[in-house]
Amino acid sequence: MTISTTTIKNSFSGDGSTTAFTYTFPINTTSEILVIERSATGSETIRAEGTGSTNYGIVNNGAAGGIVTMVTAPVSGVTLILRRNTSLTQETDYVANDPFPAETHEDALDKLQMQTQELQEQADRSFKVSRTNIIASSEFTDNATARASKTLGFDSDGNLTTVADFLPAGGDSAQFTYSTTTTDADPGSGFIRFNNTTISSATIAYIDDAEANGTDVIAWVQSFDDVAGNATNRGRIRVSKANTLDTWHVFRVNAAITDASGYTKIPLTYIDGAGSLANNDKVFVSFVASGEDGAIPGYFYKFATSTTDGDPGAGILRFDNGTYADVTEIYIDDVDANGGATQADTETWGSSTSTIKGFLHIVDINDPSTYARFKITAAVSDASGYNKITVVHLASNNTFSAADELSVHFTRTGLKGDTGATGSTGSTGPTGDVSLAGTQTLTNKTLTSPKINENVAVTSTATELNLLDGVSGLVQADLTKLAAIDATAAELDTLDALSRGSIIYGNGSAATAILTKGSADTVLTSDGTDISWAAAAGGGKILQVVHGSFATESSIANGQTFTAFSTSLDLVITPSATDSKILINYNFGVIDVDADQGACKIRFKINSGSFNDVPPIGGSTNVTRSIGHMGLPHFPNSHIHNAGASITIIHSPSSTGALTYTPFFINQGTGGDTYLNRNERFTDGSDPTAPTFFYAMEIGA
């Protein structure tokens, strides 16, 4: 076999469905191929030949290559690499005086060429010195411990070496050692520390005058606040752990720094960070200065959150309301934050003769997204040490915080223009003629001493006059009656305000007025002078009804005392007012099985009290009702007698507590038992039943 290709690997992109992949290079055995899956994040996994879900099968076609079939298709984002991996052994043995083994010899040469190609592919992926360049040594002697967390670089002779115990921060930076103490004092030579062990909560950094290598950096550190025109954002400080890329913290220098004894104090605002620092960690401190603020378009003031009407203080302004949409006055000091006098100018901001005097735009210099815009609607008032500006809110976004730096910009509106001259009066149109005979249409006509003796058709676009359209027989006498109307225009206009259900009446001034319709369930009343709507009185309204039924057969033996059959016959109701009355009605179904007449009496108790607590309608306090056969006919083929009883009582409880009405029964007949709600099949096939129905009704006073 000859080796006619230099290709030793093929690459494929997974799609989640393809499993068969063709390689185009020769291999000696199926074990001399590497199958590698590279994920989208760069991790590499070598797969093995086999039948498992992570394995593959292979068909070797000799010099033409072959096919690798994955058990599981590589998904999208995965790269599959097929690479020849020839073993670095030589297994051909030549025996003296044997015939020359040409085929075996060629196989050995093929294997040697494959090894050479694979070594060349590895060399192509390595970093090398160019053919025209010189490097005396490309080796370093540091062991693993010595070179841990160091970078690979070149020494002063240009030879390979491990050169540092940190990752250079670059830019304007210096190395320090971090201290976890938080005391406001010199942190020690080459040290940096903060006023809080939680770095994200730190507000001051303490930096020694010398960096970790002993170099004096005091002038460099104290230049961090040189940007004076951007007072709260003078620059960014980044503190990075020296031997890693994933631990860093960024701050904003928010004020002037302080030169202390042997160290510098830097006021900070934490911005962002990652990871944590341990005591004695090597760190790099880098600094990037902010640009100076541009010119402020207006006056430079600071904000106060109080809303008191008074002098806000030098260089301060404030609003009269914390809700910007409700602000009606702005209090602005007579000098701005730079100490410049502004009173004479701000007092003119309300001097325009236009209704809107001008527009006031107030914006946070360090956050342009925070602003408030107003229109000035009145003259500015000069108070003691400050001016008061009358405004109407137009728009705003976010809110200002105490001491926020503001740009206050005013735009004046022009003066109101002079009133223009009155235009000339247009010419008067000709007067139309009006004849005295027939029916005339009076449109833009003038009548001089008219006498109307004929019918007149009046047509007008006015709604009220249009009511006369189509009226026939309108004669002088009718117009005379109209002329006699002495109502005022205001009284006639009252008719226009009529709505459904309204009433026209004469009010206390003897003028025409409208009484609009009352609310539901009200009635028209008079106090002898005026009329009005009032709630209906007199009682009789049903406020609530409870009801029930009882169909269980029960019996009453002769001669027993008053007995309550069942709580199912109880009526329970809770009055909604103390002056309500309760109407109670029971319709009892009674059947007496004795041939003789029985006599059943019924009485009531309230909440298990006395029988005498419940008076009947128009009766005595002793509520007893007798019921019996009452002369009713017998049912066919039986001795059963049927009688019903309806009892109504009315009660005035004078309470809103719950009430339970309970009926009690006694049989005082001469025969057998008396039944309530009897249910029995008789010989003639009939099945008489007599269930009991009852209800209670609350009636308003």
Sequence and secondary structure as in RCSB ss.txt:
>XXXX:A:sequence
MTISTTTIKNSFSGDGSTTAFTYTFPINTTSEILVIERSATGSETIRAEGTGSTNYGIVNNGAAGGIVTMVTAPV
SGVTLILRRNTSLTQETDYVANDPFPAETHEDALDKLQMQTQELQEQADRSFKVSRTNIIASSEFTDNATARASK
TLGFDSDGNLTTVADFLPAGGDSAQFTYSTTTTDADPGSGFIRFNNTTISSATIAYIDDAEANGTDVIAWVQSFD
DVAGNATNRGRIRVSKANTLDTWHVFRVNAAITDASGYTKIPLTYIDGAGSLANNDKVFVSFVASGEDGAIPGYF
YKFATSTTDGDPGAGILRFDNGTYADVTEIYIDDVDANGGATQADTETWGSSTSTIKGFLHIVDINDPSTYARFK
ITAAVSDASGYNKITVVHLASNNTFSAADELSVHFTRTGLKGDTGATGSTGSTGPTGDVSLAGTQTLTNKTLTSP
KINENVAVTSTATELNLLDGVSGLVQADLTKLAAIDATAAELDTLDALSRGSIIYGNGSAATAILTKGSADTVLT
SDGTDISWAAAAGGGKILQVVHGSFATESSIANGQTFTAFSTSLDLVITPSATDSKILINYNFGVIDVDADQGAC
KIRFKINSGSFNDVPPIGGSTNVTRSIGHMGLPHFPNSHIHNAGASITIIHSPSSTGALTYTPFFINQGTGGDTY
LNRNERFTDGSDPTAPTFFYAMEIGA
>XXXX:A:secstr
        EEEEE  SS  EEEE S  SSTTSEEEEEE TTS EEEE BSSSTT EEEEE GGG EEEEESS   
TT EEEEEE   S       TTS   HHHHHHHHHHHHHHHHHHHHHHHTS    TT   S       HHHHTT 
EEEE TTS EEEEESS    SSEEEEEE     SS   TTEEEES SSGGG  EEEEESB TTS B HHHHTTTT
   TTTT  EEEEEEETT SS EEEEEE S  EE SSEEEEEEEEEEEES   TT EEEEEEEE       SSEE
EEE     SS   TTEEEES SSGGG  EEEEESB TTS B HHHHGGGG  SSSS EEEEEEETTEEEEEEEEE
E S  EE SSEEEEEEEEEEEES   TT EEEEEEEE                       SSS    SS   SS 
   S      SSHHHHTTTT  S  HHHHHHHHT    HHHHHGGGG  TT EEEE TTS EEEE    TTEEEE
E SS EEEEE  S   EEEEEEEEE   EEE BT   B   GGG EEE  SSTT EEEEEEEEEEEE SSS  EE
EEEEEETT  GGG  BTTS SS  EEEE TT    TTS  EEEEEEEEEEE   S S EEEEEEEEE  SSS EE
ES     TTS      EEEEEEEE  
